[in-house]
Amino acid sequence: MKVSITKVKDEWQNNPPKGFKLVWKKRPTATADSFLYKWDFEIICPELLKDSEFNIMYYGGFSKDGTDLYIFSSNDELANKLVIATPDKVKKTLTILDWGKVDSMKRAESDYLDTNDSVKDPQWFNKQNNFGKNLAKKPDYDKIGKLSRDWWILKNNRKDLENQLTFHTFDDIKSPRPFMDFHPSNMKNLQPRDKTSYQDLLNSIRFMIDKAIEDGTDITERAKPPVVFTNRSWEGELCDEILACGKHTTTAYTGHKHGKFADTPWIEVGPEILDQFTDVELYKAANEDNRSRNADKPIVKEDIIKELKYQVEKGGEWNTPEEKDRAERMLRTDSWGSITKSMETWEQDRNRESQGLTARINWKDKDRMEEVKEMARKGMKENPDTWYNPTPYSSDSLKYDTNIVKPYKIWVLDNNIKEPPTKIVNYVYFSSKEAKAQWVKERGNEQLIYEWCNNKELQISYIPLHEFEEDILIGK
C-alpha cells in the first residue's frame, strides 16, 4: 500500500503531515533525491495487540522524493489496520534516516535491513524482500580509516600512540626478513597502484640506498615496514601472503644490486583482522597507504578511478557522497568532476560490451591515429585546395589557447609548399556525452577557436569522428 504524501524534501520539513510523528535523523542535501525511512507502530489498542503479538512493529525502506511513499511489500492485513488506526490506538512514527541518490539509498536500504535482520525478525513487516542479493556491502569508511591509521602508527613506530590502535598491537610488527621475500613473485600482490606510478619513487629510494652505502650507514634506515596479509582468500585463491601495501619501500630494494643483503621488519595482518573487512575495504585501505603524509609519491586521480572500477566490478557503486568526500580528502583537490566523466564513460563502455557492442573509440590509440592520417591523405588527394590535419583533437583539449593553425604552418614550412591551400580541416572526437553536448552548445567552439585563430586568408572547419563502431559487434 502507499501513503499519498510527496515532496518530502520541500514540504515536510516546514509542514510535517498530520496523523503521525516525524523524526529527522538526517536532513536532505541539495543534490539528494531519495531517502531511507523507517516506520514505528506502537500499538495501544488491545485488539490490535492480540493480532500482532508485539507492542511495536517496524517497516523500513527507501523512497524517491516526489513520489507516493511506498509502505509495505505485501498486502498484509495487520499492516493496513495499523496505518489507518487512530492515534489513540496506534502511535505512528516515521523516521527519515538518510538522504542521497537512488542507487546509494537502495544500497543503504539493503544494509539497514540486513543489519536489523528484518526478513527473519517477526516484528518487521519486511518479509518478502530478498535484500542483499547480488549487492556488495557498502564500504565502512570509518573502519578503513582506522585500519590505515593503525598501519601508519606501526610503520612509524609511534609507541606514544599505542593506545590509539584499533585492530593491531605492536606485536604485529614481525622480526626483519630479507627484502627479497617481499618480491611480487613470492606472494599475491594486492597493490592497487600501477607499476608506472612508482618509477620516480623507486629511483629516489635507490638513490638513498646508494648514498647510505657511500656514507657507511644502514641502507634500510628510512625504509618502513611493508604490510602483509596472511592466509587470505583473494580472487578465488587462498594465499599464504599478500603484499598489501609497502611496494614503495620494498621494490626499490628487490630491484637493487644490494637488496639481497637488506632485511626489514614487516607488519602482519592475519585472519582475525582480515575477516572483518571485505575485499573492497582492504583494497581501499591499501590505497590509503599512498596518501601524501605516507608516501613520497602520493595517490593520484587515476588511482582513485582504478579503485572505483574495482568496487563496481565487485557489485558496489561509485557515485556516492562518501566516495566524493574520500576522493577529495585523498587527493586534496576538487577533481570529482573529472573522475565522474571517466567513470561514466567506463560504465557506458561496459554496458555496450555487455550487449556485445564495441566500446567508445579511442582515437589516441596507435592504430586509430594511423587511421586519421590515412583519412587526411585521402582527403588532400581528393581536395587539393584543402589541408587535412592528420592528428585528431579531443573536443576537451580545444580550449581558447589552442593554436590549430600552427600545425598547418609547420607543414607548409617543412614541406616548402609554394602555394599552400587556403582551407584547413581538423578531425575532432568526443571523450564523453557531456563533451559532445558542450561542443554543440558552443557551436563547435567556433567562438573559442575558429574565429579566434582564423584570418581572411584561411577557412577553418572540422569533421567529427565517430564515437562508436555502431554496427560492429565484438569479435565480428
Backbone torsions as a table, in degrees:
resi	resn	phi	psi	omega
1	MET	NA	168.6	-177.5
2	LYS	-130.5	154.3	169.9
3	VAL	-110.9	123.2	-174.1
4	SER	-82.6	67.4	174.7
5	ILE	-129.0	119.1	-174.1
6	THR	-123.2	-178.2	178.2
7	LYS	54.0	54.4	-178.1
8	VAL	-57.3	-47.4	-174.2
9	LYS	-62.6	-39.9	-174.0
10	ASP	-86.2	-31.3	-169.0
11	GLU	-112.3	-38.4	-169.8
12	TRP	-70.1	-27.3	-177.5
13	GLN	-64.1	-39.1	-177.7
14	ASN	-96.6	-25.2	-175.9
15	ASN	-138.7	73.4	-176.8
16	PRO	-61.8	144.9	-177.9
17	PRO	-64.9	151.3	-177.4
18	LYS	-85.0	155.2	175.3
19	GLY	102.9	-14.4	176.2
20	PHE	-154.8	162.2	179.8
21	LYS	-85.0	140.3	-179.9
22	LEU	-117.0	125.5	-179.2
23	VAL	-119.4	130.2	178.8
24	TRP	-104.3	108.3	171.9
25	LYS	-82.3	-27.9	178.6
26	LYS	-147.2	135.0	178.9
27	ARG	-87.9	152.2	-178.6
28	PRO	-70.5	148.3	172.8
29	THR	-94.8	172.9	-177.1
30	ALA	-65.0	-32.6	-175.5
31	THR	-95.2	-8.7	-176.9
32	ALA	-69.8	139.1	177.2
33	ASP	-130.5	3.0	179.7
34	SER	-144.4	159.6	-177.4
35	PHE	-143.9	155.8	175.6
36	LEU	-101.9	133.6	-175.9
37	TYR	-136.3	165.6	176.9
38	LYS	-143.0	134.9	174.0
39	TRP	-99.5	135.5	170.0
40	ASP	-116.4	124.6	177.1
41	PHE	-114.1	102.8	177.9
42	GLU	-90.2	112.5	-169.3
43	ILE	-91.6	125.5	-179.8
44	ILE	-109.7	-36.6	-177.0
45	CYS	-62.5	125.9	-179.2
46	PRO	-57.4	-40.4	-179.0
47	GLU	-65.1	-42.4	179.3
48	LEU	-70.1	-32.7	175.9
49	LEU	-63.0	-38.0	178.7
50	LYS	-66.3	-37.6	-179.8
51	ASP	-70.6	-38.3	-172.8
52	SER	-88.2	-30.7	-176.3
53	GLU	69.7	1.8	176.4
54	PHE	-133.5	149.5	179.5
55	ASN	-87.4	-4.5	175.0
56	ILE	-148.0	139.4	178.6
57	MET	-128.7	157.1	-174.6
58	TYR	-132.0	156.8	166.8
59	TYR	-149.3	136.8	179.0
60	GLY	-129.0	153.5	178.3
61	GLY	-178.7	-176.0	175.4
62	PHE	-123.0	155.4	179.5
63	SER	-143.1	145.2	174.2
64	LYS	-82.5	128.8	-176.8
65	ASP	-62.6	141.2	179.6
66	GLY	93.2	1.9	176.6
67	THR	-119.4	163.8	177.9
68	ASP	-60.1	136.3	-177.8
69	LEU	-72.9	114.7	-178.6
70	TYR	-77.8	130.1	-173.1
71	ILE	-105.2	-58.0	-171.3
72	PHE	-124.2	144.2	-176.0
73	SER	-84.5	-1.4	177.7
74	SER	-151.1	162.8	179.3
75	ASN	-81.3	74.3	-178.6
76	ASP	-85.4	122.5	-175.8
77	GLU	-63.6	-42.2	179.3
78	LEU	-63.4	-40.7	179.6
79	ALA	-59.8	-43.4	178.8
80	ASN	-62.3	-39.9	179.6
81	LYS	-63.7	-40.0	-177.6
82	LEU	-68.6	-37.4	-178.4
83	VAL	-66.1	-41.6	-174.8
84	ILE	-89.1	-7.1	-178.3
85	ALA	-64.8	148.6	178.9
86	THR	-74.3	157.6	-177.0
87	PRO	-57.3	-26.9	179.5
88	ASP	-74.6	-13.7	178.8
89	LYS	-102.8	-36.9	-179.0
90	VAL	-142.0	123.6	173.4
91	LYS	-88.7	118.4	-175.4
92	LYS	-106.9	124.6	179.2
93	THR	-121.6	125.8	175.4
94	LEU	-108.1	120.5	-179.9
95	THR	-109.2	125.6	174.9
96	ILE	-89.2	110.9	-171.3
97	LEU	-89.7	-35.8	-173.5
98	ASP	-159.5	161.0	178.1
99	TRP	-132.9	150.6	176.7
100	GLY	172.9	-162.3	175.6
101	LYS	-81.6	164.8	-174.4
102	VAL	-55.2	-51.9	-177.4
103	ASP	-60.8	-39.2	179.8
104	SER	-64.8	-41.1	-178.7
105	MET	-74.5	-30.2	173.5
106	LYS	-60.8	-44.1	179.2
107	ARG	-68.3	-39.3	178.4
108	ALA	-63.0	-38.7	177.0
109	GLU	-60.8	-47.2	-179.6
110	SER	-59.5	-48.1	-178.8
111	ASP	-63.0	-42.8	-176.2
112	TYR	-65.3	-45.6	-178.5
113	LEU	-71.2	-34.7	175.7
114	ASP	-65.7	-41.6	179.7
115	THR	-60.9	-38.1	-179.6
116	ASN	-88.2	0.9	179.7
117	ASP	50.6	44.0	-169.9
118	SER	-65.9	-30.7	-176.9
119	VAL	-67.2	-32.4	-177.7
120	LYS	-96.4	-22.9	-176.5
121	ASP	-77.3	120.6	-176.7
122	PRO	-66.8	-13.5	178.1
123	GLN	-81.9	-6.7	179.1
124	TRP	-104.5	142.5	177.5
125	PHE	-83.8	-7.9	-179.6
126	ASN	-76.0	87.5	-172.8
127	LYS	-109.8	-26.6	-174.3
128	GLN	-112.8	17.5	-179.9
129	ASN	-96.3	124.7	179.1
130	ASN	-91.9	69.0	-173.2
131	PHE	-70.5	143.3	176.7
132	GLY	90.2	-10.7	-178.0
133	LYS	-66.2	123.8	179.5
134	ASN	61.1	16.8	178.1
135	LEU	-112.5	132.3	177.6
136	ALA	-80.3	146.4	177.8
137	LYS	-65.4	138.0	179.4
138	LYS	-64.5	132.9	-178.7
139	PRO	-58.0	141.2	175.5
140	ASP	-92.6	97.2	-173.5
141	TYR	-67.0	-29.5	178.7
142	ASP	-68.0	-43.8	178.1
143	LYS	-64.0	-41.3	178.9
144	ILE	-59.4	-45.4	-179.7
145	GLY	-63.2	-37.9	179.9
146	LYS	-69.1	-38.8	177.6
147	LEU	-64.6	-43.7	177.6
148	SER	-62.3	-39.9	178.1
149	ARG	-62.9	-41.0	176.8
150	ASP	-56.4	-48.2	-177.7
151	TRP	-61.3	-40.1	-179.8
152	TRP	-63.2	-43.0	180.0
153	ILE	-62.7	-44.9	-178.4
154	LEU	-69.5	-43.1	-178.3
155	LYS	-61.4	-34.9	-176.5
156	ASN	-97.5	8.1	177.0
157	ASN	52.5	43.9	-178.2
158	ARG	-84.6	77.3	178.9
159	LYS	-59.9	-27.4	-179.8
160	ASP	-68.8	-15.3	-179.5
161	LEU	-108.4	16.2	-175.6
162	GLU	-57.0	-35.0	-178.8
163	ASN	-70.3	-9.7	179.3
164	GLN	-93.7	-4.0	179.2
165	LEU	-66.5	134.5	-178.1
166	THR	-97.6	-50.7	-174.6
167	PHE	-107.7	-25.0	-171.5
168	HIS	-106.7	169.9	164.7
169	THR	-132.3	168.5	179.1
170	PHE	-68.9	-9.8	173.6
171	ASP	-69.1	-16.3	179.0
172	ASP	-77.0	-8.5	172.7
173	ILE	-85.3	115.9	-174.0
174	LYS	-94.0	160.6	-179.0
175	SER	-59.9	150.2	-177.1
176	PRO	-56.0	145.0	174.6
177	ARG	-138.5	160.7	-175.5
178	PRO	-57.9	139.6	178.1
179	PHE	-57.7	-33.2	-177.5
180	MET	-62.4	-21.5	177.0
181	ASP	-63.3	-26.1	-175.9
182	PHE	-91.7	12.9	177.6
183	HIS	-67.7	139.6	-177.4
184	PRO	-53.8	-27.3	-179.6
185	SER	-71.9	-12.8	-178.9
186	ASN	-97.9	-7.9	-177.8
187	MET	-155.8	159.1	174.3
188	LYS	-65.4	131.3	-170.9
189	ASN	-107.9	102.2	-178.4
190	LEU	-73.3	-21.3	-170.8
191	GLN	-31.0	114.6	-179.5
192	PRO	-69.6	-25.2	-171.7
193	ARG	-84.1	150.0	176.1
194	ASP	-70.0	149.7	-178.0
195	LYS	-58.5	-36.1	-177.4
196	THR	-63.5	-22.7	-179.5
197	SER	-67.7	-17.0	-174.0
198	TYR	-98.2	-8.3	-168.9
199	GLN	-58.6	-50.1	179.5
200	ASP	-61.0	-40.1	-178.7
201	LEU	-65.6	-44.0	-179.5
202	LEU	-63.5	-39.0	178.5
203	ASN	-61.4	-40.1	-179.5
204	SER	-68.4	-36.3	178.5
205	ILE	-68.4	-41.2	178.1
206	ARG	-62.1	-35.8	176.7
207	PHE	-63.4	-41.5	179.6
208	MET	-65.0	-36.8	178.0
209	ILE	-62.3	-48.7	-179.5
210	ASP	-60.5	-40.8	-179.6
211	LYS	-66.7	-39.6	179.1
212	ALA	-62.9	-39.2	178.9
213	ILE	-64.7	-42.1	179.1
214	GLU	-63.7	-38.3	-177.6
215	ASP	-83.4	-9.1	-179.8
216	GLY	76.3	24.1	179.0
217	THR	-103.9	172.0	-179.6
218	ASP	-65.1	125.6	-176.5
219	ILE	-70.1	-15.2	179.4
220	THR	-102.0	15.2	-173.9
221	GLU	-56.4	-39.8	-176.9
222	ARG	-100.8	5.9	179.1
223	ALA	-79.9	135.9	179.1
224	LYS	-103.6	147.6	-175.6
225	PRO	-57.7	132.4	173.6
226	PRO	-73.7	158.4	179.3
227	VAL	-101.7	128.6	-176.4
228	VAL	-125.2	125.3	172.1
229	PHE	-83.6	137.2	177.6
230	THR	-119.7	141.4	176.6
231	ASN	52.5	56.2	-179.0
232	ARG	-122.3	131.7	173.0
233	SER	-75.5	130.9	-178.9
234	TRP	-142.6	122.6	-179.6
235	GLU	53.8	44.5	175.6
236	GLY	78.9	8.7	-176.9
237	GLU	-129.0	131.8	176.1
238	LEU	-80.1	119.9	-174.8
239	CYS	-110.9	135.7	175.7
240	ASP	-65.9	-43.7	-178.8
241	GLU	-145.4	140.0	175.0
242	ILE	-127.2	127.6	175.9
243	LEU	-77.6	94.8	-173.6
244	ALA	-67.5	-53.3	175.9
245	CYS	-157.7	160.7	-175.9
246	GLY	119.9	4.9	178.6
247	LYS	-58.1	-30.3	-178.6
248	HIS	-68.1	-10.0	175.2
249	THR	-116.4	-2.4	-177.2
250	THR	-115.0	-41.5	-175.1
251	THR	-60.9	-36.3	179.3
252	ALA	-60.6	-33.1	-179.7
253	TYR	-80.0	-41.9	-179.3
254	THR	-65.8	-24.9	179.4
255	GLY	-96.9	4.4	-178.2
256	HIS	-102.4	146.1	-176.3
257	LYS	-62.1	-23.5	178.7
258	HIS	-97.3	0.6	-176.0
259	GLY	-60.9	-32.5	-177.2
260	LYS	-66.5	-13.8	179.2
261	PHE	-96.2	-4.0	-173.8
262	ALA	-97.8	138.8	173.0
263	ASP	-119.5	155.4	177.7
264	THR	-149.3	146.0	172.1
265	PRO	-67.9	162.5	-178.8
266	TRP	-144.3	156.2	-177.8
267	ILE	-101.9	119.9	180.0
268	GLU	-93.5	132.5	175.3
269	VAL	-120.8	105.3	-175.6
270	GLY	-93.6	-179.9	-176.6
271	PRO	-57.3	-31.5	-178.4
272	GLU	-62.5	-24.4	175.1
273	ILE	-96.6	-47.0	-173.4
274	LEU	-61.1	-35.6	-176.8
275	ASP	-67.1	-11.3	177.5
276	GLN	-86.3	-3.5	-174.0
277	PHE	-126.5	144.6	172.9
278	THR	-79.9	169.3	177.3
279	ASP	-58.7	-42.1	-178.4
280	VAL	-63.4	-42.6	-179.8
281	GLU	-64.2	-38.8	177.7
282	LEU	-68.5	-38.7	177.6
283	TYR	-61.3	-43.2	179.5
284	LYS	-66.5	-40.4	179.6
285	ALA	-63.1	-39.2	177.3
286	ALA	-62.4	-37.7	177.7
287	ASN	-69.5	-33.2	179.2
288	GLU	-59.1	-27.2	-179.4
289	ASP	-65.3	-14.0	-177.9
290	ASN	-103.4	20.2	173.7
291	ARG	-68.6	164.4	-172.5
292	SER	-59.6	-31.7	-178.2
293	ARG	-76.9	-16.9	-175.2
294	ASN	-103.2	-32.7	-171.2
295	ALA	-123.9	145.3	176.0
296	ASP	-67.3	-27.2	176.7
297	LYS	-117.7	94.0	-172.8
298	PRO	-66.1	164.9	178.0
299	ILE	-59.9	146.7	-179.6
300	VAL	-123.5	174.8	-176.2
301	LYS	-55.4	-41.8	-178.0
302	GLU	-62.4	-30.4	177.1
303	ASP	-66.5	-41.3	178.9
304	ILE	-65.3	-42.4	-179.9
305	ILE	-61.7	-44.2	178.8
306	LYS	-61.4	-41.1	179.0
307	GLU	-63.6	-43.7	-179.1
308	LEU	-65.9	-37.3	176.8
309	LYS	-62.6	-42.2	177.9
310	TYR	-60.5	-41.1	-179.7
311	GLN	-63.4	-42.9	179.2
312	VAL	-65.6	-42.5	-179.6
313	GLU	-63.7	-23.2	177.1
314	LYS	-89.0	7.2	177.4
315	GLY	96.1	6.5	179.9
316	GLY	-93.9	-172.0	179.2
317	GLU	-126.3	156.8	-174.9
318	TRP	-113.1	-30.7	-171.1
319	ASN	-90.1	73.0	-178.6
320	THR	-126.6	157.5	177.7
321	PRO	-58.4	-35.9	-179.1
322	GLU	-64.6	-40.7	-179.9
323	GLU	-69.0	-37.1	177.3
324	LYS	-62.8	-46.6	179.5
325	ASP	-62.2	-41.9	-178.1
326	ARG	-65.3	-43.2	-179.8
327	ALA	-61.4	-43.8	-179.3
328	GLU	-67.7	-34.0	177.8
329	ARG	-70.8	-42.6	-177.8
330	MET	-69.0	-41.4	-174.8
331	LEU	-89.4	-21.1	-176.0
332	ARG	59.5	28.6	176.0
333	THR	-141.9	161.5	176.6
334	ASP	-93.5	80.7	-177.2
335	SER	-116.4	15.7	-177.1
336	TRP	-63.6	-34.9	178.6
337	GLY	-60.1	-44.1	178.9
338	SER	-67.1	-40.6	177.9
339	ILE	-62.5	-41.5	-179.9
340	THR	-60.6	-44.4	178.9
341	LYS	-60.1	-44.4	-179.8
342	SER	-63.4	-42.6	-178.3
343	MET	-69.8	-38.9	179.3
344	GLU	-66.1	-39.0	176.8
345	THR	-64.9	-42.7	178.9
346	TRP	-62.6	-42.9	178.7
347	GLU	-63.3	-41.3	178.8
348	GLN	-61.9	-44.5	178.3
349	ASP	-63.6	-40.1	-179.9
350	ARG	-62.9	-41.9	178.6
351	ASN	-65.6	-40.5	178.7
352	ARG	-64.6	-41.3	-179.6
353	GLU	-65.6	-34.1	178.1
354	SER	-66.8	-21.2	176.9
355	GLN	-94.2	4.7	179.9
356	GLY	82.2	12.1	-179.5
357	LEU	-100.0	161.7	178.1
358	THR	-71.3	154.8	176.3
359	ALA	-80.6	-179.9	178.3
360	ARG	-59.4	139.4	-178.9
361	ILE	-70.4	131.0	177.2
362	ASN	-96.7	101.4	-175.0
363	TRP	-79.7	-0.6	172.9
364	LYS	-96.3	-2.7	174.7
365	ASP	-64.6	145.6	-174.7
366	LYS	-55.8	-45.9	-179.7
367	ASP	-66.1	-37.3	179.6
368	ARG	-69.3	-36.5	176.7
369	MET	-61.1	-41.3	177.3
370	GLU	-64.6	-35.0	178.5
371	GLU	-62.7	-42.4	178.8
372	VAL	-66.1	-40.8	177.6
373	LYS	-59.3	-41.3	179.5
374	GLU	-67.3	-38.9	176.8
375	MET	-62.1	-39.9	179.8
376	ALA	-66.1	-43.7	178.5
377	ARG	-60.6	-43.7	-180.0
378	LYS	-65.6	-40.2	-179.5
379	GLY	-62.5	-42.5	-178.9
380	MET	-71.0	-29.7	177.9
381	LYS	-69.1	-39.2	-178.9
382	GLU	-80.7	-24.8	-178.7
383	ASN	-132.1	83.5	-176.8
384	PRO	-61.0	-18.7	-179.0
385	ASP	-86.9	6.2	-175.3
386	THR	-130.6	136.7	172.9
387	TRP	-102.0	124.6	-180.0
388	TYR	-101.0	122.2	-179.6
389	ASN	-67.9	118.9	-176.2
390	PRO	-77.5	0.0	179.8
391	THR	-110.7	124.0	-179.6
392	PRO	-73.8	146.3	176.0
393	TYR	-108.7	138.9	167.7
394	SER	-79.3	139.4	178.9
395	SER	-61.4	-27.9	178.2
396	ASP	-68.3	-30.1	-176.0
397	SER	-83.1	-15.2	-178.2
398	LEU	-81.9	83.4	177.7
399	LYS	-99.5	179.2	-173.5
400	TYR	-62.5	-22.3	-176.3
401	ASP	-100.1	9.4	178.2
402	THR	-79.9	119.7	-178.7
403	ASN	-93.3	97.1	-177.4
404	ILE	-85.4	0.3	176.3
405	VAL	-90.0	-24.6	-176.1
406	LYS	-56.6	-47.6	178.8
407	PRO	-57.9	-35.7	178.8
408	TYR	-64.2	-44.7	-179.0
409	LYS	-66.0	-38.1	177.6
410	ILE	-64.6	-40.7	178.1
411	TRP	-60.6	-44.9	179.6
412	VAL	-61.8	-45.1	-177.6
413	LEU	-68.3	-48.1	-176.6
414	ASP	-65.0	-31.6	-177.1
415	ASN	-101.0	4.5	177.2
416	ASN	51.4	50.6	-179.5
417	ILE	-77.4	117.9	-176.9
418	LYS	-74.2	-43.0	-179.4
419	GLU	-125.1	80.0	-176.8
420	PRO	-66.6	152.5	177.5
421	PRO	-65.3	157.6	-177.0
422	THR	-102.3	1.0	179.3
423	LYS	-115.8	139.5	178.4
424	ILE	-125.1	133.9	176.9
425	VAL	-124.6	129.3	176.5
426	ASN	-109.6	148.3	174.9
427	TYR	-97.4	127.9	-175.0
428	VAL	-123.9	134.1	175.6
429	TYR	-122.0	161.2	-175.9
430	PHE	-116.1	128.2	-176.7
431	SER	-83.2	-13.1	-179.7
432	SER	-162.0	168.4	176.5
433	LYS	-62.8	-38.7	-179.2
434	GLU	-64.4	-38.5	179.4
435	ALA	-64.1	-39.2	179.4
436	LYS	-68.2	-41.1	179.3
437	ALA	-62.9	-41.0	178.9
438	GLN	-65.0	-39.9	179.7
439	TRP	-61.1	-45.6	179.1
440	VAL	-65.1	-41.5	-179.5
441	LYS	-60.4	-36.1	-177.7
442	GLU	-94.2	20.0	178.5
443	ARG	52.4	49.7	177.8
444	GLY	65.4	28.6	179.5
445	ASN	61.1	23.1	-178.9
446	GLU	-57.4	-43.3	-178.4
447	GLN	-70.3	-33.8	-176.7
448	LEU	-83.9	-33.7	-172.2
449	ILE	-115.0	-64.4	-165.9
450	TYR	-68.2	-40.3	178.1
451	GLU	-73.3	-30.3	-177.6
452	TRP	-69.4	-44.8	-174.8
453	CYS	-100.6	4.1	180.0
454	ASN	-80.5	161.3	172.3
455	ASN	-147.5	176.3	-174.6
456	LYS	-64.1	-24.8	-175.3
457	GLU	-83.1	-22.2	-173.4
458	LEU	-118.8	146.3	172.5
459	GLN	-116.1	118.9	-174.1
460	ILE	-115.4	130.9	178.4
461	SER	-141.8	-174.7	-178.7
462	TYR	-145.9	159.9	174.3
463	ILE	-121.4	122.4	178.1
464	PRO	-73.8	136.3	176.6
465	LEU	-87.5	150.5	-178.9
466	HIS	-63.4	142.8	177.6
467	GLU	-81.1	-40.0	-177.2
468	PHE	-133.6	161.2	166.8
469	GLU	-90.4	83.3	-166.1
470	GLU	-51.3	-43.4	-171.6
471	ASP	-102.3	6.6	-176.1
472	ILE	-100.6	123.7	179.1
473	LEU	-88.0	152.4	177.3
474	ILE	-62.6	131.7	177.9
475	GLY	85.7	-2.9	179.1
476	LYS	-91.2	NA	NA
